[in-house]
């Protein structure tokens, strides 16, 4: 029960990586705060978390709206008094080639994947600075190196790296550790919608020649949130089957 008594906020936790991470923290004794804009699926996740016996709070909030983020963190503080771990996971895709991308596609992805990450990072940092402890794990992507048809997504995930490294430097003296994870293709609903032919092209440059499972990624999230990672901050750790080796 490594996270017993720890308050863990996971954004975008109605499905996919966020849901798996929330359940993983719950099984390790964490007090889990779920967040998403999809109320129905969030409630389904909450029911699964509660089956583990964990204390759970669900908050419907759009992380791309600063007032909603502030309201969410205020609600957590009112309920539990502190936030120990933030998993900044919420993200979307609106794929298109550069010459076809609309302003709406660009802004929507940047708003959620970059600005939303900043809002949550900032809100958590204010709380954790005063507490002089905390862990923040931002979810970037292998797309940060550039990905065909994803110029908005790639830009947002590269931006997450800059946020992570700067925040890590600013918060280190307060014992708040900030790291990022850069996943390759992970077996979630988003990837399952990719046609088989396109999936084979994705797998071709990956030495392990397979997609990752959400649980494999969440093992890394739990490590970075734990005391086992107490001398690690400002890092971007690839979890991509060897796709990129930087």
C-alpha positions as CSV (number, residue, x, y, z in Angstrom):
1,X,0.0,0.0,0.0
2,X,2.7,2.4,-1.1
3,X,0.4,5.4,-1.6
4,X,-1.8,5.0,1.5
5,X,-3.1,8.4,2.6
6,X,-1.7,10.1,-0.6
7,X,-4.1,12.3,-2.6
8,X,-3.6,11.5,-6.3
9,X,-5.3,13.6,-9.0
10,X,-5.4,12.0,-12.4
11,X,-6.7,14.2,-15.3
12,X,-8.4,12.5,-18.2
13,X,-9.1,9.5,-16.2
14,X,-12.4,8.3,-17.6
15,X,-10.7,5.9,-20.0
16,X,-7.4,4.8,-21.4
17,X,-4.1,5.5,-19.6
18,X,-5.7,7.8,-17.1
19,X,-8.2,5.2,-16.0
20,X,-5.6,2.5,-15.7
21,X,-3.4,4.9,-13.7
22,X,-6.2,5.8,-11.3
23,X,-7.0,2.1,-10.7
24,X,-3.3,1.4,-10.1
25,X,-3.0,4.1,-7.5
26,X,-6.3,2.9,-5.9
27,X,-4.9,-0.6,-5.5
28,X,-1.9,0.8,-3.8
29,X,-4.0,2.7,-1.2
30,X,-4.1,6.1,-2.8
31,X,-7.0,8.5,-2.3
32,X,-7.9,9.0,-6.0
33,X,-9.4,12.1,-7.6
34,X,-10.8,11.4,-11.0
35,X,-11.2,14.1,-13.6
36,X,-12.7,14.2,-17.1
37,X,-15.2,16.1,-19.2
38,X,-17.1,12.8,-20.0
39,X,-19.4,12.5,-16.9
40,X,-20.9,9.1,-17.9
41,X,-17.6,7.4,-18.4
42,X,-16.1,9.1,-15.4
43,X,-18.9,7.6,-13.2
44,X,-18.1,4.2,-14.7
45,X,-14.4,4.6,-13.7
46,X,-15.4,5.8,-10.3
47,X,-17.4,2.6,-9.7
48,X,-14.4,0.5,-10.6
49,X,-12.1,2.5,-8.3
50,X,-14.6,2.2,-5.4
51,X,-14.6,-1.6,-5.8
52,X,-10.9,-1.6,-4.8
53,X,-11.9,-0.1,-1.5
54,X,-10.2,3.2,-2.2
55,X,-11.5,6.6,-1.3
56,X,-12.6,8.3,-4.6
57,X,-13.7,11.7,-5.7
58,X,-15.0,12.5,-9.2
59,X,-14.8,16.0,-10.7
60,X,-16.2,16.9,-14.1
61,X,-14.0,19.8,-15.3
62,X,-12.4,21.0,-18.5
63,X,-8.7,21.3,-17.9
64,X,-8.5,23.8,-20.8
65,X,-10.5,26.3,-18.8
66,X,-8.5,27.9,-16.0
67,X,-11.5,28.7,-13.8
68,X,-12.6,25.1,-13.9
69,X,-9.1,23.9,-13.0
70,X,-9.0,26.3,-10.1
71,X,-12.4,25.1,-9.0
72,X,-11.3,21.5,-9.2
73,X,-8.2,22.0,-7.0
74,X,-10.2,24.0,-4.5
75,X,-12.7,21.2,-4.3
76,X,-9.8,18.7,-3.6
77,X,-8.3,20.9,-0.9
78,X,-11.8,21.4,0.7
79,X,-12.3,17.6,0.7
80,X,-8.9,16.3,1.6
81,X,-6.7,19.2,2.6
82,X,-3.8,18.5,0.3
83,X,-2.7,17.2,-3.1
84,X,0.3,14.9,-3.1
85,X,0.5,13.7,-6.7
86,X,-0.7,15.1,-10.0
87,X,-0.8,12.9,-13.2
88,X,-1.3,15.4,-16.0
89,X,-2.7,13.1,-18.5
90,X,-5.7,14.7,-20.3
91,X,-5.2,15.0,-24.0
92,X,-6.9,14.8,-27.4
93,X,-6.1,14.5,-31.1
94,X,-7.5,16.3,-34.1
95,X,-5.3,15.0,-36.8
96,X,-4.7,16.6,-40.2
97,X,-1.9,17.3,-42.5
98,X,-0.3,20.8,-42.2
99,X,-1.8,22.2,-45.4
100,X,-5.3,21.0,-44.4
101,X,-5.3,21.8,-40.7
102,X,-8.0,24.3,-39.6
103,X,-7.5,26.9,-36.9
104,X,-10.1,25.1,-34.8
105,X,-8.1,21.8,-35.0
106,X,-4.9,23.6,-34.0
107,X,-6.4,25.6,-31.1
108,X,-8.4,22.7,-29.6
109,X,-5.4,20.5,-29.3
110,X,-3.1,23.2,-28.0
111,X,-5.8,24.3,-25.5
112,X,-6.2,20.8,-24.0
113,X,-2.8,19.3,-24.4
114,X,-0.6,22.2,-23.6
115,X,-2.5,25.1,-22.0
116,X,-4.5,22.6,-19.9
117,X,-1.4,20.9,-18.7
118,X,0.0,24.3,-17.7
119,X,-3.2,25.2,-15.8
120,X,-3.0,22.0,-13.8
121,X,0.7,22.2,-13.3
122,X,0.4,25.8,-12.0
123,X,-2.5,25.0,-9.6
124,X,-0.7,21.9,-8.2
125,X,2.6,23.8,-7.9
126,X,1.0,26.5,-5.7
127,X,-0.2,23.9,-3.3
128,X,2.9,21.7,-3.3
129,X,5.3,24.6,-2.8
130,X,3.6,25.5,0.5
131,X,3.5,21.8,1.5
132,X,7.2,21.4,0.5
133,X,6.5,18.1,-1.1
134,X,4.9,16.7,-4.2
135,X,5.1,14.7,-7.4
136,X,4.0,15.9,-10.8
137,X,4.0,13.5,-13.8
138,X,3.2,15.0,-17.2
139,X,2.3,12.8,-20.1
140,X,4.1,13.8,-23.3
141,X,4.4,11.5,-26.3
142,X,6.8,10.1,-28.8
143,X,5.0,12.4,-31.3
144,X,7.1,15.2,-29.7
145,X,9.8,14.2,-32.2
146,X,7.4,15.0,-35.0
147,X,4.7,12.8,-36.5
148,X,3.0,12.9,-39.9
149,X,-0.5,14.4,-39.8
150,X,-0.1,15.5,-36.2
151,X,1.6,18.9,-36.3
152,X,-0.8,20.2,-33.6
153,X,-0.4,17.2,-31.4
154,X,3.4,17.0,-31.9
155,X,3.8,20.7,-31.0
156,X,1.7,20.3,-27.9
157,X,3.6,17.3,-26.6
158,X,7.0,18.9,-27.3
159,X,5.7,21.9,-25.3
160,X,4.9,19.6,-22.4
161,X,8.7,18.8,-22.3
162,X,9.5,22.5,-21.9
163,X,6.9,22.9,-19.2
164,X,8.3,19.9,-17.3
165,X,11.9,20.9,-17.3
166,X,11.3,24.5,-16.4
167,X,8.9,23.6,-13.6
168,X,11.4,21.0,-12.3
169,X,14.0,23.7,-11.9
170,X,11.7,26.1,-10.2
171,X,10.2,23.6,-7.8
172,X,13.3,21.5,-6.9
173,X,14.1,23.6,-3.8
174,X,10.6,23.0,-2.5
175,X,11.0,19.2,-2.8
176,X,8.5,19.0,-5.6
177,X,9.7,16.6,-8.4
178,X,8.4,17.1,-11.9
179,X,9.0,14.6,-14.7
180,X,7.4,13.6,-18.0
181,X,6.7,10.3,-19.7
182,X,6.9,10.0,-23.5
183,X,4.8,7.0,-24.5
184,X,5.0,5.3,-27.8
185,X,1.8,3.5,-29.2
186,X,-0.2,2.2,-26.2
187,X,-3.1,-0.2,-26.5
188,X,-6.0,2.1,-25.8
189,X,-9.2,2.9,-27.6
190,X,-7.5,5.6,-29.6
191,X,-5.0,3.2,-31.0
192,X,-7.5,0.4,-31.5
193,X,-9.3,2.7,-34.0
194,X,-6.2,2.8,-36.3
195,X,-6.5,0.6,-39.4
196,X,-4.3,-2.5,-39.4
197,X,-2.2,-1.4,-42.4
198,X,-1.4,1.9,-40.6
199,X,-0.7,0.1,-37.4
200,X,2.0,-2.0,-39.1
201,X,3.7,1.1,-40.3
202,X,3.7,2.4,-36.7
203,X,5.2,-0.8,-35.4
204,X,7.9,-1.1,-38.1
205,X,10.6,1.2,-36.4
206,X,9.9,-0.2,-32.9
207,X,12.6,-2.8,-31.8
208,X,10.1,-4.7,-29.6
209,X,7.7,-4.8,-32.5
210,X,4.6,-4.4,-30.5
211,X,2.4,-1.8,-28.9
212,X,2.7,-1.1,-25.2
213,X,0.0,-2.0,-22.7
214,X,-1.5,0.7,-20.4
215,X,-0.3,-1.2,-17.3
216,X,3.3,-1.1,-18.6
217,X,3.1,2.7,-18.8
218,X,1.4,2.9,-15.4
219,X,4.2,1.0,-13.7
220,X,6.4,3.9,-14.7
221,X,3.9,6.5,-13.5
222,X,3.7,4.8,-10.1
223,X,7.5,4.7,-9.9
224,X,7.9,8.4,-10.6
225,X,5.1,9.1,-8.0
226,X,6.8,7.1,-5.3
227,X,9.7,7.6,-2.9
228,X,11.8,5.3,-5.1
229,X,12.3,8.2,-7.6
230,X,13.4,10.7,-4.9
231,X,16.5,11.8,-6.9
232,X,14.8,12.1,-10.3
233,X,13.4,15.4,-11.6
234,X,13.2,17.2,-14.9
235,X,13.5,14.0,-16.9
236,X,11.6,12.9,-20.0
237,X,11.4,9.1,-19.9
238,X,10.6,7.2,-23.1
239,X,8.2,4.3,-22.7
240,X,8.0,3.2,-26.4
241,X,9.6,-0.2,-26.9
242,X,12.9,1.4,-28.0
243,X,11.4,3.5,-30.8
244,X,13.4,6.6,-29.8
245,X,16.6,6.3,-27.8
246,X,17.6,9.9,-26.8
